[in-house]
Amino acid sequence: MLDHFLAGFVSVEGNSFETFYLRSVNNRDQQVKMFKEANHVLIGFPLYADSMPSFVKEFFESLEPICGKLHNLSLGFFVQSGFPEANHSRPVERYLEKLARRLGGKYIGTIIRGNANRIDEHRGYRKKPVFKYLFNLGIHFGQTGEFDPYYLFRLAKPEKIRGLVLFITRLMIRSRLATKNWDKKLRANGVFEKRFDKPFSKP
């Protein structure tokens, strides 16, 4: 999804970018150096069960020595998840806003997209609008250095599922249709009977 945003960004004449993968922890010193010297940074990551990947958190913690010193930095984020509702990502959005302030940079916002696991495998009518919004958001950012609120809103929908969709979702959960693929994987790994175990709960 970041590729579509960046395609829109570089379609504006004069724009260019460099990409660093935070999972490459051996390059951490170089990444911190580039972060410190950048004018604009966009950090994207998936949200796993309401938490960011450990190497993303480790990168944020490695920025502690330059906290409060990045006054020329414009900082934005992109959080995607498999959750259908944007409200699952709002707590981490507040954390990211606070992080940008503590670094001394300008917080430009967080792009939130739910229901995005395996999006390349989604049917065209589901993924094409998402890619179009990201492309247009990249154009707007390339022109203004800001995120367009309209596209942030469109990408984040729905904030919370309601009505008929909620009713159907509950039916699917009760009928186990929603967990069919998970159950198949659990059985294949011989742990289906242990799926409700609570190994860390107190006796």
C-alpha positions as CSV (number, residue, x, y, z in Angstrom):
1,M,0.0,0.0,0.0
2,L,2.9,2.4,0.7
3,D,4.0,1.9,-3.0
4,H,0.7,3.4,-4.1
5,F,1.1,6.4,-1.8
6,L,4.7,6.9,-2.9
7,A,3.7,6.6,-6.6
8,G,1.4,9.5,-6.1
9,F,4.1,11.4,-4.2
10,V,6.8,11.1,-6.9
11,S,4.2,12.0,-9.6
12,V,4.7,15.5,-8.4
13,E,7.7,17.0,-10.1
14,G,10.9,17.3,-8.0
15,N,9.9,14.7,-5.3
16,S,12.0,11.7,-4.4
17,F,12.4,9.4,-1.5
18,E,14.5,6.7,0.2
19,T,13.1,3.5,1.8
20,F,14.5,1.8,4.9
21,Y,13.2,-1.4,6.4
22,L,13.1,-1.3,10.1
23,R,13.3,-5.1,10.4
24,S,17.0,-4.6,9.3
25,V,18.1,-4.1,12.8
26,N,21.8,-4.3,11.8
27,N,21.4,-1.0,10.0
28,R,19.9,0.8,13.0
29,D,22.6,3.4,13.4
30,Q,22.3,4.4,9.8
31,Q,18.6,4.5,10.0
32,V,18.7,6.8,13.1
33,K,21.2,9.0,11.2
34,M,19.0,9.3,8.1
35,F,15.9,9.9,10.4
36,K,17.7,12.8,12.1
37,E,18.8,14.4,8.8
38,A,15.4,14.0,7.0
39,N,12.9,16.8,6.4
40,H,9.9,14.4,6.0
41,V,9.5,10.9,7.3
42,L,6.6,8.5,6.8
43,I,6.7,5.3,9.0
44,G,4.4,2.5,8.0
45,F,3.7,-0.7,9.9
46,P,1.0,-3.4,10.5
47,L,-0.9,-3.6,13.8
48,Y,-0.8,-7.0,15.3
49,A,-3.5,-7.6,18.0
50,D,-3.5,-3.9,19.0
51,S,0.3,-3.7,19.2
52,M,3.1,-2.6,16.8
53,P,5.9,-5.0,15.7
54,S,8.7,-5.2,18.2
55,F,11.4,-3.9,15.8
56,V,9.3,-0.8,15.2
57,K,9.1,-0.1,18.9
58,E,12.8,-0.8,19.2
59,F,13.5,1.8,16.5
60,F,11.4,4.4,18.3
61,E,13.3,3.7,21.5
62,S,16.6,4.1,19.7
63,L,15.6,7.7,18.9
64,E,15.7,8.6,22.6
65,P,19.1,10.5,22.3
66,I,17.6,12.9,19.8
67,C,14.3,13.5,21.6
68,G,13.2,17.1,21.5
69,K,15.9,18.0,18.8
70,L,14.1,17.4,15.5
71,H,12.4,20.8,15.0
72,N,12.8,20.6,11.2
73,L,11.2,17.2,10.9
74,S,7.7,16.6,9.5
75,L,6.6,13.1,10.7
76,G,3.6,11.0,9.6
77,F,2.6,7.4,10.0
78,F,0.7,4.7,8.2
79,V,-1.0,1.9,10.3
80,Q,-2.7,-1.0,8.6
81,S,-4.4,-4.0,10.2
82,G,-6.8,-6.8,9.6
83,F,-9.4,-5.4,11.9
84,P,-12.4,-4.1,10.0
85,E,-12.8,-1.0,12.2
86,A,-10.5,2.0,12.4
87,N,-11.2,2.4,16.2
88,H,-8.8,-0.5,16.9
89,S,-6.0,1.7,15.6
90,R,-6.9,4.9,17.4
91,P,-4.9,4.2,20.6
92,V,-1.7,3.7,18.7
93,E,-2.5,6.8,16.7
94,R,-2.5,8.8,20.0
95,Y,0.8,7.2,20.9
96,L,2.3,8.2,17.6
97,E,1.1,11.8,17.9
98,K,2.7,12.0,21.4
99,L,5.9,10.4,20.0
100,A,6.2,13.1,17.3
101,R,5.8,15.8,19.9
102,R,8.4,14.3,22.1
103,L,10.9,14.2,19.2
104,G,10.3,17.9,18.7
105,G,8.9,17.3,15.1
106,K,5.7,18.4,13.4
107,Y,3.1,15.7,13.5
108,I,1.2,15.6,10.2
109,G,-1.2,12.7,11.0
110,T,-1.6,8.9,10.8
111,I,-3.1,7.1,7.8
112,I,-5.3,4.3,9.1
113,R,-6.5,1.4,7.0
114,G,-8.3,-1.6,8.4
115,N,-9.4,-4.8,6.7
116,A,-6.1,-4.8,4.9
117,N,-4.6,-8.2,5.5
118,R,-3.6,-9.7,2.1
119,I,-5.1,-6.7,0.3
120,D,-3.4,-7.7,-3.0
121,E,-5.6,-10.8,-3.0
122,H,-8.8,-8.9,-2.5
123,R,-11.2,-8.5,-5.4
124,G,-10.8,-5.5,-7.6
125,Y,-13.8,-3.6,-6.4
126,R,-12.4,-3.8,-2.8
127,K,-8.8,-2.8,-3.4
128,K,-8.9,-0.4,-6.3
129,P,-10.6,2.4,-4.3
130,V,-8.0,2.0,-1.5
131,F,-5.1,2.2,-3.9
132,K,-6.6,5.2,-5.6
133,Y,-7.1,7.0,-2.3
134,L,-3.5,6.3,-1.3
135,F,-2.2,7.5,-4.7
136,N,-4.2,10.8,-4.4
137,L,-3.1,11.2,-0.8
138,G,0.5,10.9,-2.0
139,I,-0.1,13.6,-4.6
140,H,-1.6,15.9,-2.0
141,F,1.3,15.2,0.4
142,G,3.8,15.8,-2.5
143,Q,2.2,19.2,-3.2
144,T,1.6,20.5,0.3
145,G,3.6,18.4,2.8
146,E,0.2,17.6,4.5
147,F,-2.3,14.7,4.6
148,D,-5.6,15.5,3.0
149,P,-8.3,14.9,5.7
150,Y,-10.8,13.7,3.1
151,Y,-8.6,10.8,2.0
152,L,-7.7,10.0,5.6
153,F,-11.4,9.7,6.3
154,R,-12.1,7.6,3.3
155,L,-9.3,5.2,4.0
156,A,-10.2,4.8,7.7
157,K,-13.9,3.9,7.1
158,P,-15.6,2.2,8.8
159,E,-14.8,3.7,12.2
160,K,-17.0,1.1,13.8
161,I,-19.2,-1.4,12.2
162,R,-23.0,-1.1,12.9
163,G,-26.4,-2.2,11.8
164,L,-26.7,-5.0,9.3
165,V,-23.0,-5.5,8.9
166,L,-22.6,-5.9,12.7
167,F,-25.6,-8.3,12.7
168,I,-24.1,-10.4,9.9
169,T,-20.6,-10.4,11.6
170,R,-22.1,-11.7,14.8
171,L,-24.0,-14.5,12.9
172,M,-20.7,-15.5,11.2
173,I,-18.9,-15.7,14.5
174,R,-21.6,-17.8,16.1
175,S,-21.8,-20.1,13.2
176,R,-17.9,-20.4,13.1
177,L,-17.8,-19.2,9.5
178,A,-15.6,-16.3,10.6
179,T,-13.1,-18.7,12.2
180,K,-13.1,-21.4,9.5
181,N,-9.6,-20.6,8.2
182,W,-8.1,-20.2,11.6
183,D,-9.6,-23.5,12.8
184,K,-8.2,-25.2,9.8
185,K,-4.7,-23.9,10.6
186,L,-5.1,-24.9,14.3
187,R,-6.1,-28.4,13.3
188,A,-3.1,-28.7,10.9
189,N,-0.8,-27.8,13.7
190,G,-2.4,-30.1,16.3
191,V,-3.5,-27.3,18.6
192,F,-7.2,-27.0,17.9
193,E,-8.2,-28.4,21.3
194,K,-5.9,-25.9,23.1
195,R,-7.3,-22.8,21.4
196,F,-9.0,-21.5,24.6
197,D,-6.0,-22.2,26.9
198,K,-4.8,-19.4,29.1
199,P,-1.3,-20.4,30.0
200,F,-0.5,-17.0,31.7
201,S,-3.7,-16.6,33.7
202,K,-3.5,-16.9,37.4
203,P,-4.9,-20.1,39.0
